[in-house]
C-alpha cells in the first residue's frame, strides 16, 4: 500500500491552495523517494499479530511556577509486532516528551499516570508507569531503545564510538568477555551499514559525518537486541540523500529484525512512506490517528489539514502556513486547544474538549466535533 500508487485519485482542495494529492505530498522538497512505486520504501500492513506496547491514558505532568502542566495528556495507542507508528506535530506538541516518558527519562520532578504495558523479551508484561527505576534501567536498551534527535550531542565526544557501542552491550550482558563484546559491536556497526567498521570504531564522534554519526546511534540502539525502537527525528539536519539512506536502513532493519518502531518526525512525506499508522499530536493530545494512507488522503481534523497544506512542494506556489503558534501549556484555550487557530471554529468548540472518535473509515479517529 503506497500513496504514490493512488496519486490518480481525486484530490482534496482547500481555499487559496493548490490541490492536495498524494503526488504533491511526495514532491515535498525534502521528499527523496523515486517516482516508481516499486522503488519506494515498503509499508507493511499489520494484521492481527502480537501487541508489544499498549498505552492507556498516559499523562505526564511537569511542575512550573504557575502550577502543573501536561505536555502529554491522556494519550492512548498500541504498537504491534513489526509495525511502525508515525507521530507528527509541531514543536511543543508533546512528541518527544511522550517518548521520554516511555523510556523513564522524563525530567526530574515529573509525574506520570495511566498505563503503559510492555511485552518484554522474556514474555512478561511490565507497566512502565509504575515500574521501579531499577526495572526501567534494565528495560532501556534491552526491550526498548531510542535514537535521540541529535547524534552529536547524544554521543560522548571523548569516547571512541566503538567503545560506546560496546558499553550498550556490556550493560545488558555482563557475562560476555571483552573479545565477544568487541565482535558484537563491530557486527552492530556492520548491520547499521557503517563502512570500514573496524576503523570507524576507533574514531571519535567529531571525526564522523552527520550520516555516519546517525548510523552509529542506530548501531548502539540495536546492539542489545531490543524489540521496540523509538526514532526521534532521526533524519533532522541531514541532507536529502543521506536522509534517504537512513530511512532505507531503518526499513530494512525493521523487516530483518521484526522491529516495532515509533517514528517521530515533522516531515509528512517521510511518514507517508515509512509508517503503517500515523498519530497527529497537538498540545499534548492526540487529535487524529489512523492508517497512514487514509489520514493523509482524507484528513478529518483541521490541524492535520493545516499540516498538509503547509508541506513544501516542488511546484511553484505560496505555502499556506497555519496561523498562530502552539499555545502555552499553562494557558490552553477552553474546549478544543486548536480552536484559536482553526479556520472552521464554531462556538461549540469552546464548550468542552472533543472526544477522539471514529470518523469515516475503520480505525480512523479524530478529535473534532465537525469531523
N, C-alpha and C positions, 0 to 999 in steps of 0.2 A: 504494500500500500504506500504509494508515494504521491505527494502533491503534484509533482511535475506531470504525472500521467493524467491528472484531472484538470490541466490548465485550460482545456477547451470548454469547461463547464461555464454556465452563465456567471458573470461577475457580480460582486457586490459593488454598489456605487454610493458614494457619500457626497453631500453637497460640497461644491468647490474643490473636489479632489478627483484624481484620475481613478479609473476602475481598479478595484482591488481584486486581483486574480491570483491564483497560485503562481503563475509565471512571473507576475510583478513582484511577488514576495521573494521568489527565488532570485530575482535580479537585484536584490539589495547590494549596495556597494561592498558589503562585507561577505556576500554570498559567493562562494567559490566552487559550487558543485558544477559539474559538466551538464550540458543540456540533455544528453541522452539518459533516460531513466535507468538503464542498466548499469551505469557507472556511478550512480549516487549511492549514498550510504544505505545499508539495509535497516529498515524499521520493522521490527518483529511484532506481529500481532500476538499478544499474550492471551492465552485461553485459561481454562480452569486448572491452574497449577498452584504450587505451594506459595503461600504468603510469607515473606521473610520479615516484613516490618508492617505493623499495624498501629496507626496513631489515632487516638480518640480524644478530642477536646484538649489538645496540648496548648497550654498557656504559659508564657514567660513574662514575669513582671520584674521591672527594674526600678530601684529607688532613685528619686530625683528630689531636688529642693522643693518642688511643688507637689510631691506625692508620688505614688506608684504609677508607672506607665506600662503598657502592654505591647511590646514590639512584635510578639506572637500572641494571637488572640483566638482561642477556641478553634484550633486547626485540626482537621481530621483527614486522613488519607491512608491508603495501603500501598505496599510495594511488593510485587510478585517476583518470583524467581526469574531471572533473565530479563526483567522489564526495566526500561528507562523512563523515569518520570521527569519531565522538564518543568522547572519552576522559574517563572518570569515575573518581572515587575520592575518599577523604577527603584533607584537607590532609596533606602529608607522604608521599603515595603515589608521588610522582615525576613527576607530570604536567607541571608547569612546567619541571622540570629537563630532561625529555625534549625539550621544545620549544626550550629554550635551547641544548641540545647540537646540535640540527639547524641552528640559526642560527649556530653557532660563537660563542655568547655565554655559555658555561659559565664558572663562577668561575675566577679565576686559580689556577693550580696543579692544576686538574682534569686527569684522564687519560681519554681516550676510546679505546675499542676496538670492534671489529666493523666492519660495513659500513653505509653509508647512501648508496645510489645515487640521484642526482637526474638527471632528464632536463631539461637546461637549455633555455632558449628558442631556443638555436641548434641544438638537436637533438643535442648532445653529452651524454655521461654523465659525471658528476662524483661521486667518492666524498667526501662531506662530512667523513668522519672523517680522511682523510689529506690533504685539500686544504690548501694553504698559506694563511696568514692573508690575504694579498692576494687570493687567489682567493675566499675566503669573503666578504671585504668587497665585492667586485664582485657576488657572488651575492645578498647580502642586499638585499632590495627589488626587484631586477630579476627574480629567479627565485622566491624565497620571501620573503614579507613577514609581519609579525607585528603583531597588535593586542594591545597589552600590557594587563595586568589592570586597572590604574587610570590612566585618561587624565590625571587632574590631576597625577600625578607623572611620567607619561611625556612630557607636553608641556612644552616650555620656558616657564616663566612670564614671561620677559622678552622673548619674541619673539611678534610677531603670528602668528596661526595661519596666515594666508595665506603668510607667509614660510617657515613650517615645511613646508608642503606643497610650496612651490617648491623648497626645499632637497632634498627627496626626489627631485624630478625632475632637478634640476641635477647631482646626484651621478652619475646614470646616463646623462645626455645633455649632456655639457659643450659640445657644438657648438650647442645651441639658444640663441637670443637671449633677452634679458630679456622682450620682449613676448610671445614664443611661450611661455616658461615660465609667465608670469603667466596667459595664457589657459588653458593646460593645468591650472594649479592651480585656477582658477575652475571649469573643466569637471569636475574631480575632486570639488570640493565640491558641485556640482550633482548629480553622479551619486550622491553619498552623501546626497542629499535634505536638504542644508543650506539652509534658507530664506534668501533675500537673500544669496547667497554673496559678492557684491562687498562688502557692508557687513561681513559676518561675517569676511571675510578680513583686515580692518583691525583686528579686535578681538584682545584678549589672552585666554588661556585662562580667567582668573578671571572674565571678563565673560560667559562662556557657561554654560548649564545643563549638568548631567551628561550628558543625552542628546545635546546638541549637541557636547560635547567628544568623546563616543564616535564621533559621525559624522565629526568632523574626523580622528580616529585612523584610521577606515576609509578616508577620502579620502586621507590621507597614505600608508597602506599600499598602496592600489591605484593611486596616481598613476603609479608607474614601470612598471606593466603586468605584475605577477608572475602566474604561473600557479598558484601554491600559496599559500594564506593560512592562517596559524596564528592562531586566535582564542582567546586565553587569558582565560577568564571574561569575555566581552565584555558581559554583562548584569549583572554584580555591582554591587550598590548602586543599581541603577536601579529605579524603581517599575514596577509590572506593565504599565502602559500604554506606557511608554517601552520597556520590555523587548520587548513585542510588536512595536513599530515597528522596533527594531534587528534582531530576528530575521527579520522580513519583508523588511527591506532586504538582509540577508545572503543570504537565499534568492533574492531577485530578482537580485542581482549574480552569484550563482553560476550561475544559468540564463543570464544575458545574456553573461557573460564565460567560461563553461565553466571556472570555478574549481574546483580541488581544495582541500578545506578540512579542516584538523584543528581540531575544535571541543572545547575543554577546558571542562568545567563540573562543578559539583556537582549540578546540577538534572536529575534523570532525566526530568522532564516535558518539559524543553527538548530533551533528547536524543531523546525519543520522536517528536518532530515534525521535527527538522532533520537528523538523522543517518541515513545509509543503513546504516552498520555502527557497532557500539559496542565499545569496548575498555575493560575494567574493570581498573584497576591497584591493587595493594596492595603496600606496602613495596618499591617499585621494580620489581616484576614484573607481567606480565600474568597475571591469574587467570581471566579469561573474555573471550571475544570471539566475535562472530558478527553476523548480520543483526539490526538493532535490534529489530524486532518479535519475532523468535524469542527473543532473550536476555531481553527484558522480559516476555514471556508465559510462557516456560519457563526460568527461571534454573536453572543447574546447579551453581553454586558457592555455598556458604553465605554468602560475603561479598556477592555480588550480591543474594541473597535478603534479607540484612540491610539493604542499602541501600534496597531496595524497601519493606520493612516500615517503615522509618524515614521514608519520604517523607510529608510532611504532606498531609492531605486536608481537604476542606471538611466532611465528615461529622464529627459529634461522636465522640470516642473517644480513647483514650490512645495516644500514639505508642509504638512499640516500638524503642527505640534499640539499637544494637549495644553490648554491654558492653565496657568497657576502651577502650584507645586504640591507635593505630598504634604498633608497637614502635619503639624507637630503632634506627637502622641499625647501631650498634655493639654491639647486644645482641639480635640476632634470635634467636628460639627455634629449636631444631633442627627439621629437616623443614619442614613447612608453616608459613609465617610467620603464618597466620591461626589456627593451632591453639589458642592460649590463649583466643581469643575465640569459638571455634566451638562451637555447640550440639550438633554431632554428632561431635565429636572422638573418635577412637579411637587406641589406642597406635601402630598402624601409621603414623599421620600424622606421627609424630616420627622415623621411620627415615630418610627422605630427602625432598628437595624433590620434590613431584609433578611429573610431566611435563604440559605443556599438550597435551591430546589431544582427538581428535574425540569429541563426545558427541551422540547423537541426530541432529538434522538436519544436513544437509551444511553445511560451513563454520562450524559451531558448535563451539567448543573451550572446555574448562575445565581448570583445574589443580587437580583434586581426585580422590583415589583412590576416593571414594564416588559420583562423578557418574555 
